[in-house]
Amino acid sequence: METVKITIDNKIVEVPKGTTIYKAARQLDIDIPVLCYMDLPDLKIEHKPGGCRICSVEVEGRRNLAPSCSTEVFEGMVVTTHTMRVLNARKTVMELILSDHPKDCLVCAKSGNCDLQDMAIKLGIREIPNQDIAEMSTYRKDFSPSIIRDMDKCIMCRRCETMCNEFQTVGALSAVNRGFYSVVAPAFEMDLEDSPCTYCGQCVAVCPTGALTEVDHTNKLIEDLSNPEKTVIVQTAPAVRAALGEEFGMAPGTSVTGKMVSALRQLGFNYVFDTDFAADLTIMEEGTEFLDRISRHLKGDKDVKLPILTSCCPGWVNFFEQQFTDMLDIPSTARSPQQMFGAIAKTYFADKIEVKRENLVVVSIMPCLAKKYECQRDEFAVDGNPDVDYSISTRELANLIKRANMDLNNMQEEDFDKPLGESTGAGVIFGATGGVIEAATRTAYEIFTKKSLDKVDFKQLRGMEGIRQAEVDFDGTTIKIGIAHGLGNARKLLEDVRAGKSEFHAIEIMACPGGCVGGGGQPLHHGNLEIIKKRTEAIYREDANKPIRKSHENPYIIKLYEEFLGKPMSEKAHHLLHTHYSDKRKKIIYMK
C-alpha cells in the first residue's frame, strides 16, 4: 500500500494515499469539528460532502481553506487546523447556518440531542449576526404517519440522503433548490407519503438537527392513561429491553426487562404484555406456512412460491410493496407480531376481561418508526378501530419515564402479565438479524422431522454480515436459508429471486442494521455496530436463560389455539393473523 507523509499542527504522520486530512488528524488525536460528515465504517458508509465547511483547515500553498473531511492528503502536505483564520471561518459559517435556522429550540424535538446546537456551543456562538441579510426560509412541515420533516431546520448536511439512497437504496430523498432555499426532500418536492419512503427511520437516526423526527404519541398516551373509561394495555418488543437502559446511563447490552415492566405498571397501564408472545404466535403461523410450501415443493409442485420471505418487518414490507410489486405472492402472509398481538388482544383477550373493543386501547413500544405506519394500515382495523391503536418508540418511552420522575436504574424487577406476556426464547430473538428464521427453524425442524431438537442454537444463522447464507439439515433434507439486514442488501437478494437465480428456500429480511436492535426508534447508535452487537448479545442471553426456547412449546400459545384459534392456518387464524399485499408504487419510482 502506497503511503504519504504529511505534517498536521507540527506533527508528522504517515498515512495511506487517499486518506482525508480529517482521518489523518484523528490518528494524531487532533480534534477537527465536523457537522455534515458522517463515518459509519461498520456499515461501509463514509459521508464526506465537504458541504458545511465547519471542518475547514489551512493547507500550505493553498489560497482557500480546505474542507478536511473531503480533501485527500498528498506527500509533504502541511496542514494547520486551528489558526485564527480557521477559527474565524468556522464561526462565520456557523453564524450563517444559524441565521436561516428556526429559533424554537425550547420546543424542538431534538433539543438537548442536537448536533447543530452542540456545535454552536463548541464554537462559542452567543449571538447571531447577519439575520438581516438572510431571508428566513418559509417551507412547511411535512407530516407522515411515522416521520415529521421540518424543512426549515434542514442544514443540507445530506446525511439522511446517504442513508436512504446508499445504505437502504430506497431513493426517497435528494437535494433540491439552491442557496438559502436548498433542502433535502423527496424528488419533485413531494411529501414523504407520496414518495417511496419506507418509514424505516434511519434518516431520523442520523439527522443532526430537528429536520427529521418521529411522530410523537406520548401526549396521546397520557390522555388515554388518564381516561377512566379506557382500559389501556401495552406490548413491548424484544429489542426495546436491550437498549432502553442506554437512555438512563447503562452500558449498551444491559437488559432491563423486569425494570421496564415495573416502570410501565407505574405509568398506569392496566396490563403489561410482551410482543414476544405474539412472536411465538407468528412462528406457529409463518412456520406452518413455510412447511406447507416446502412439503409441496418436495412433492414436485411447480407452482409453489419459494423462497418464502419473512414478513415481520414493516419497513421491509413497505419496500417490497413499492419496488418489487411483481413478487407480492412470495412473502409469507403472516402479520407482524405487533399486529398479531393487536388482533388477539381485541378479540380473545377483550372477551376474557369483558371490555368492548372500542374501550380497549392497545399501545406498542417498538424500536421501529415504521410500526407507527403499520398501525394505521386499513387492513389492520375493524370498522375503523385499529387492532393496535398506536406505537411509541424506545426513545419516546425513555422520555415518558423521565417525565414521570422515575429512574430506571432504581426500579424493582417485575414480571409480565399473563396470558399475553408469557413467551419463549424463540420469541426474544426476533429482535436480532437472523433471529426470526432461527426461531422458525427450531419449530419447523421438530414438526417436519417429528424428532426432538436438543441443540436449539443455530449459530450458523447468526452474525452481522449484511448478507448471510446457511444450510440447515432437516434430518436428511437440506434447507437453504438467506438472511439480509438493510434494504440495500435485501435488494440484492430480491433481484436474484426475480431473475430466477436464488436457491434459497427461505429468506429473512430486516430493514435496519442488526435488525430491530438497530431500529430507527432506538437510542441513537450513530451506525456503531459495537453498540448493536452488545444489544444483540443481550437478546441471546435472555433467550438462553428462558426455561422454554421453542415457540410451539409455549403453554399459553397452545391454550390459545385450543380455546380460540383451532389450529395454525385455520380459517379463523388466517382471518385474524394473516394479511395480503398490494401494489403501492409511488410516482417517484417511475417518473424519470
ChimeraX attribute file (.defattr): number of C-alpha atoms within 10 A of each C-alpha:
attribute: neighborCount
match mode: 1-to-1
recipient: residues
	/A:1	5
	/A:2	7
	/A:3	14
	/A:4	16
	/A:5	16
	/A:6	20
	/A:7	19
	/A:8	20
	/A:9	14
	/A:10	10
	/A:11	13
	/A:12	14
	/A:13	14
	/A:14	13
	/A:15	21
	/A:16	14
	/A:17	15
	/A:18	13
	/A:19	17
	/A:20	19
	/A:21	28
	/A:22	25
	/A:23	18
	/A:24	22
	/A:25	20
	/A:26	11
	/A:27	12
	/A:28	13
	/A:29	9
	/A:30	16
	/A:31	13
	/A:32	18
	/A:33	18
	/A:34	20
	/A:35	21
	/A:36	23
	/A:37	23
	/A:38	20
	/A:39	16
	/A:40	13
	/A:41	11
	/A:42	14
	/A:43	17
	/A:44	11
	/A:45	15
	/A:46	15
	/A:47	20
	/A:48	21
	/A:49	18
	/A:50	20
	/A:51	17
	/A:52	19
	/A:53	23
	/A:54	26
	/A:55	27
	/A:56	30
	/A:57	28
	/A:58	21
	/A:59	21
	/A:60	13
	/A:61	9
	/A:62	8
	/A:63	8
	/A:64	11
	/A:65	16
	/A:66	20
	/A:67	24
	/A:68	29
	/A:69	31
	/A:70	21
	/A:71	18
	/A:72	17
	/A:73	26
	/A:74	18
	/A:75	13
	/A:76	12
	/A:77	17
	/A:78	19
	/A:79	22
	/A:80	16
	/A:81	23
	/A:82	17
	/A:83	12
	/A:84	9
	/A:85	14
	/A:86	19
	/A:87	16
	/A:88	13
	/A:89	18
	/A:90	22
	/A:91	19
	/A:92	18
	/A:93	15
	/A:94	22
	/A:95	21
	/A:96	18
	/A:97	20
	/A:98	23
	/A:99	21
	/A:100	23
	/A:101	19
	/A:102	16
	/A:103	11
	/A:104	10
	/A:105	13
	/A:106	9
	/A:107	8
	/A:108	17
	/A:109	18
	/A:110	19
	/A:111	16
	/A:112	11
	/A:113	14
	/A:114	16
	/A:115	19
	/A:116	22
	/A:117	17
	/A:118	15
	/A:119	17
	/A:120	17
	/A:121	11
	/A:122	11
	/A:123	17
	/A:124	11
	/A:125	15
	/A:126	9
	/A:127	8
	/A:128	14
	/A:129	13
	/A:130	13
	/A:131	14
	/A:132	8
	/A:133	10
	/A:134	15
	/A:135	12
	/A:136	15
	/A:137	16
	/A:138	11
	/A:139	12
	/A:140	10
	/A:141	14
	/A:142	16
	/A:143	15
	/A:144	18
	/A:145	19
	/A:146	25
	/A:147	25
	/A:148	19
	/A:149	23
	/A:150	18
	/A:151	23
	/A:152	21
	/A:153	25
	/A:154	24
	/A:155	25
	/A:156	21
	/A:157	24
	/A:158	27
	/A:159	25
	/A:160	25
	/A:161	26
	/A:162	22
	/A:163	25
	/A:164	24
	/A:165	16
	/A:166	16
	/A:167	19
	/A:168	26
	/A:169	18
	/A:170	22
	/A:171	20
	/A:172	24
	/A:173	24
	/A:174	18
	/A:175	16
	/A:176	15
	/A:177	11
	/A:178	8
	/A:179	6
	/A:180	18
	/A:181	16
	/A:182	16
	/A:183	25
	/A:184	23
	/A:185	24
	/A:186	22
	/A:187	20
	/A:188	12
	/A:189	16
	/A:190	14
	/A:191	17
	/A:192	23
	/A:193	17
	/A:194	16
	/A:195	23
	/A:196	23
	/A:197	24
	/A:198	29
	/A:199	29
	/A:200	31
	/A:201	28
	/A:202	28
	/A:203	23
	/A:204	25
	/A:205	24
	/A:206	22
	/A:207	25
	/A:208	25
	/A:209	22
	/A:210	26
	/A:211	24
	/A:212	24
	/A:213	22
	/A:214	28
	/A:215	21
	/A:216	18
	/A:217	16
	/A:218	17
	/A:219	10
	/A:220	11
	/A:221	20
	/A:222	13
	/A:223	10
	/A:224	17
	/A:225	19
	/A:226	12
	/A:227	11
	/A:228	8
	/A:229	10
	/A:230	17
	/A:231	21
	/A:232	21
	/A:233	20
	/A:234	22
	/A:235	27
	/A:236	29
	/A:237	29
	/A:238	28
	/A:239	29
	/A:240	30
	/A:241	29
	/A:242	26
	/A:243	32
	/A:244	27
	/A:245	24
	/A:246	22
	/A:247	19
	/A:248	14
	/A:249	10
	/A:250	15
	/A:251	14
	/A:252	23
	/A:253	23
	/A:254	18
	/A:255	25
	/A:256	22
	/A:257	21
	/A:258	15
	/A:259	21
	/A:260	28
	/A:261	26
	/A:262	19
	/A:263	22
	/A:264	20
	/A:265	17
	/A:266	14
	/A:267	15
	/A:268	15
	/A:269	20
	/A:270	16
	/A:271	19
	/A:272	24
	/A:273	27
	/A:274	29
	/A:275	30
	/A:276	29
	/A:277	30
	/A:278	29
	/A:279	31
	/A:280	32
	/A:281	29
	/A:282	30
	/A:283	28
	/A:284	23
	/A:285	24
	/A:286	31
	/A:287	27
	/A:288	20
	/A:289	19
	/A:290	25
	/A:291	15
	/A:292	13
	/A:293	20
	/A:294	22
	/A:295	14
	/A:296	15
	/A:297	16
	/A:298	11
	/A:299	9
	/A:300	10
	/A:301	12
	/A:302	10
	/A:303	9
	/A:304	16
	/A:305	19
	/A:306	21
	/A:307	23
	/A:308	23
	/A:309	25
	/A:310	27
	/A:311	24
	/A:312	24
	/A:313	25
	/A:314	25
	/A:315	26
	/A:316	23
	/A:317	23
	/A:318	25
	/A:319	26
	/A:320	25
	/A:321	19
	/A:322	21
	/A:323	17
	/A:324	17
	/A:325	15
	/A:326	12
	/A:327	16
	/A:328	17
	/A:329	15
	/A:330	15
	/A:331	22
	/A:332	24
	/A:333	22
	/A:334	27
	/A:335	26
	/A:336	25
	/A:337	25
	/A:338	31
	/A:339	28
	/A:340	24
	/A:341	29
	/A:342	28
	/A:343	23
	/A:344	20
	/A:345	22
	/A:346	23
	/A:347	16
	/A:348	15
	/A:349	18
	/A:350	17
	/A:351	12
	/A:352	9
	/A:353	9
	/A:354	9
	/A:355	15
	/A:356	13
	/A:357	19
	/A:358	14
	/A:359	13
	/A:360	20
	/A:361	24
	/A:362	23
	/A:363	24
	/A:364	26
	/A:365	26
	/A:366	30
	/A:367	32
	/A:368	34
	/A:369	30
	/A:370	29
	/A:371	28
	/A:372	27
	/A:373	22
	/A:374	25
	/A:375	24
	/A:376	20
	/A:377	12
	/A:378	12
	/A:379	15
	/A:380	23
	/A:381	17
	/A:382	13
	/A:383	6
	/A:384	11
	/A:385	15
	/A:386	23
	/A:387	28
	/A:388	28
	/A:389	18
	/A:390	21
	/A:391	32
	/A:392	25
	/A:393	29
	/A:394	28
	/A:395	24
	/A:396	22
	/A:397	21
	/A:398	22
	/A:399	14
	/A:400	18
	/A:401	19
	/A:402	14
	/A:403	10
	/A:404	12
	/A:405	9
	/A:406	15
	/A:407	14
	/A:408	21
	/A:409	13
	/A:410	8
	/A:411	16
	/A:412	12
	/A:413	13
	/A:414	14
	/A:415	16
	/A:416	21
	/A:417	14
	/A:418	14
	/A:419	16
	/A:420	23
	/A:421	19
	/A:422	21
	/A:423	32
	/A:424	26
	/A:425	25
	/A:426	34
	/A:427	31
	/A:428	31
	/A:429	30
	/A:430	29
	/A:431	29
	/A:432	30
	/A:433	31
	/A:434	29
	/A:435	25
	/A:436	30
	/A:437	28
	/A:438	23
	/A:439	28
	/A:440	27
	/A:441	26
	/A:442	24
	/A:443	24
	/A:444	24
	/A:445	21
	/A:446	16
	/A:447	15
	/A:448	17
	/A:449	13
	/A:450	10
	/A:451	11
	/A:452	12
	/A:453	13
	/A:454	7
	/A:455	7
	/A:456	18
	/A:457	18
	/A:458	16
	/A:459	10
	/A:460	13
	/A:461	22
	/A:462	19
	/A:463	16
	/A:464	21
	/A:465	16
	/A:466	17
	/A:467	17
	/A:468	19
	/A:469	15
	/A:470	15
	/A:471	15
	/A:472	16
	/A:473	10
	/A:474	15
	/A:475	12
	/A:476	8
	/A:477	12
	/A:478	11
	/A:479	17
	/A:480	17
	/A:481	23
	/A:482	24
	/A:483	29
	/A:484	28
	/A:485	27
	/A:486	25
	/A:487	28
	/A:488	20
	/A:489	21
	/A:490	25
	/A:491	20
	/A:492	12
	/A:493	21
	/A:494	18
	/A:495	13
	/A:496	12
	/A:497	17
	/A:498	12
	/A:499	9
	/A:500	9
	/A:501	11
	/A:502	16
	/A:503	14
	/A:504	20
	/A:505	20
	/A:506	20
	/A:507	25
	/A:508	25
	/A:509	29
	/A:510	30
	/A:511	33
	/A:512	26
	/A:513	28
	/A:514	26
	/A:515	27
	/A:516	30
	/A:517	32
	/A:518	33
	/A:519	30
	/A:520	29
	/A:521	28
	/A:522	27
	/A:523	23
	/A:524	20
	/A:525	19
	/A:526	15
	/A:527	21
	/A:528	16
	/A:529	18
	/A:530	13
	/A:531	21
	/A:532	25
	/A:533	19
	/A:534	17
	/A:535	29
	/A:536	29
	/A:537	19
	/A:538	25
	/A:539	27
	/A:540	20
	/A:541	16
	/A:542	18
	/A:543	21
	/A:544	18
	/A:545	11
	/A:546	15
	/A:547	10
	/A:548	16
	/A:549	24
	/A:550	25
	/A:551	27
	/A:552	23
	/A:553	14
	/A:554	21
	/A:555	14
	/A:556	19
	/A:557	22
	/A:558	17
	/A:559	13
	/A:560	18
	/A:561	15
	/A:562	11
	/A:563	11
	/A:564	13
	/A:565	21
	/A:566	15
	/A:567	18
	/A:568	20
	/A:569	19
	/A:570	14
	/A:571	12
	/A:572	14
	/A:573	19
	/A:574	17
	/A:575	11
	/A:576	20
	/A:577	28
	/A:578	21
	/A:579	16
	/A:580	12
	/A:581	17
	/A:582	12
	/A:583	15
	/A:584	15
	/A:585	19
	/A:586	15
	/A:587	14
	/A:588	16
	/A:589	15
	/A:590	7
	/A:591	8
	/A:592	5
